[in-house]
């Protein structure tokens, strides 16, 4: 009976996520019935049931009143309903995933991107539409290690195909059907060129579009120092590149038009040390990169198999020199911004390809914990996040902040940014607190990763950080949900947490030898739930402690902590490239 009770809780969670009030009522009735037999506290569930019943009555009354509307209005409502549940079904057949729609679809309704190993290769499909049975659907194809499906956003269904080797995927679109073809014979060569998909023969009356290469030809665009790197999913040639220069409004412009598609060109921010402005734009079949500067820079570009490198050698007033298809310069690139002495020279070589999202906890009206001298947690979190942002960028990482000012951001929106940026890591920065009776005796640094809490201490910390979360779930439902989390991601997050905790302690103890290690722990932190990558929540110290609170407000100590986090990130990527 206990198992039946848990299953009823799971079904209630699913109906809550689908916002299916009628099913929620049925599930609650079952929970209450079983809870009575098991001597559970059913009062919260009875209150929920009463609220739902009341709301349903209101809706039914409105429906009765609306029966007098015209047939045209009824037809419009039916159309709206079809649009809401635009995805009818998702199934597998042979080596294909078949998505059936209630409405006609087009190419723009499908977005694809690829994530590098962490630890698996992942091909990700974002499909416009709502699929009410996403949580209950299990997809499996012989030879494919893992396929996951979920309602990523209210209007976006996400399908992820994962494997040790890079999956070979393609798709075709009929009028109301998407077919994702998955080649189970995956490549064992990491650098193997992606095969172009041959065009299918289309019958005269067929609605099938031609097969398209899902591997967007431009995989990534990034910048570091005075260099821009564009990586492709297939071999490129000189014909794929057009270069031009012009002078207008007192500025020199150097324009690169690159054949290919890059879905995330708009969010891409490129910064070069010696260039005033870099602008990226995307046309139908090409991406344009414009380098704008007052003086004539000496520029060189290199085409190398599936990579284009644009490098600013120096800024001068002489004639622009373009070295086509030249070799890599032997001299080291000079980075004008000096890195702090605390920054260790252990940054992995592939840092340029890694994206990190930093979340400064709380903000705006949500001040977080408050110290003995009215120090606000939100201030400490933001300052450390900014220092960390600067350090990581100096080391070559691509970095995004969920907030750079004192503003409130909903918990669920913080990981949405990380997912949109295809981040490799997500870090949420916080400061701990204890009640007055324990304030003077509790201090130290601790790092959490997302998992059901195994200790009362972890539960209390999580409850404090989750208090502003708006998710309509009971604690028992939340625990059931946490138990179903992706275990490989939890394992990766655990490894990441260990490396960051170690980096923090080493850095902090260079300034204060008495900094306590309160350990790496599991916890149900809802700010981490939506992240599709390894994610952690850091408690930098206890703002409630009379001594530690003063340290946390020191700029030097904030920089030390940021440096320790950065060192932990380096360590993680060195072990998990």
Phi, psi and omega in degrees: 000325177299320178295320177298323178296315178297317179297322177296322176298318179296316180296323177295321177299315181297315180293330176293316179295327178278351183058040179263093186296321180298316178292324178301319179297313179299317181295319179295320178301318179293319179299316180295317179300312179290323180298322177299317180293330182263006180061039177275159173281102186261002183301316177298324180290323178295322177296316178300318180297318180297317179296316181295316179300319179297315180295323178296320178299318178299315180297317180297320178298319178295322180294322179297317179297327184279354181294343181273358179292164182288162179297329178297319178296322178298317179297321179296321179294322178297320178297316179299320179297319178298322180291324179297313178256063187290337178259114183281315188202151174228120182224170173243144178216118185055244180253030184230150170253126184248123178248118179261135182247158172270350182229161176293143179239163178221175184303323183292345180280353182242127174238137181233141168210162185242135176248138181282167186306128171202058001268359186252154166289143180221127169259124188244130178244118173257117188244125179295125179143162179248132180235106189293340182257021185301319184292329185272349185277128176247124181250136180213134175230132182302130180093349179256127188293319185203134172231124178241150181222140179194156176279093186295317175224166181306330181241018180224120173265132181247130173242128182240125177252119188240152177188161176297327177255157183294116180298144179255102187238154175209167177217162172221152184239126165262189184300315182228032182211138173245128178243116177262116180268128181242118177279112182288342177274079187283149181291144176259356179262120183297323184260016181296134179295136180290129182286135175286139182277127181290146181288136177280150174285124184258125177291152184308319184259015184276146176267359184287127173281165179294148176301138181242150177283111182292334180291097178310129190300332175257114184279316183203151174230124183215163179224150177203129181063245177243032185227135172251132180240124176246120179255136182248160175268000177212164181294138179243164180226177179300331180293339180278000186229132172237132181240138177211161178228154173203163178234123178210145180055035178078004180245150172266135178239137180237114193246127176243117174258118188244124177294129179144169180243137177220104188299333187251032181293324183296316178287350184289122176249117181253131178230129176241140184301320187258007183241135182295316186210140173234127183237132176246136175223159182232127170263192184298314185234016182207159175242133179251131175242123181246123174258119186242127183208150180291322180258159178287109176275154173269119189240146178224139172232152185230124171263122184221095179055257182251032182214136173243128178243127175248123186231134173269111183281318177195158176260123183208171180262003178284176179297139180295133178248129178244118177261099184283130176054037180279183180265163179298136178293142181281333180288147181284145178287130180272124177259113187294328181282122181282135177274143179306150179301332182288341181291121182274145181276060181234015182295130180296152182296331183270018180302326181300335181266002185255137179243133182232134176251127181251128181247113173277111186300150177064203182127154181064228180293337178272094186279346184078209179287155182238130181280177183296334178253031181059034171285138182259134178301320184302327180291312180300312181304314183292318181297315179295320179300318180294316177299317180296319177305312181296314182297313182296320178296321176298330180275356175105358180283155170267126190230140174230142176255137175292329172211140177245000179227177181278081178223155180272135176233133178300146183304313184293333182286342184290317178280339176301317177301315180300319179291320179296325180273003182052045184296149175274333180217150175231129183232123175253123187257128182220173175229135187276171179204154176224156176299162185305321184293339180245359187301315185285345184251000184239120179210174174121170181254137175216152182233133183246149168234157188289122176185161174303133182296135179256359181220155178295324178300314179296321179297319181293317178297315180297318180299322179294317181284335184270358190297335180264005178287145186252009183293133182271075177224144172285162180299322179294321178295319178299318180295320177298317178299316180298326180296337182266008183295158179295113184294319178302322179292322177298317179298315179296319178296323177298314178299316180299316180298319180298315181294319180291319178300317179297315179298319179298313182296315179300316181291314183297323183283351171289338180254319180227113184291341186269007180296126183273146174262106179264004165095177175258129187224159173270147179196148181274069181272116187288343175293340182264348189301315186281351185291132179266014182223168175308132186217146181220160172238125183256131170256105189292339183162185183254111179292343179280342182283131186300327180270312184296327179298321178295319178298316183298337179269355177280130181299319181298317181291323176300319178294321178299315180297316179299319178296321178296319177298315180300319178296322177296322177296314176305313182299318180297315182288331176294324179275332184231069184294000000 
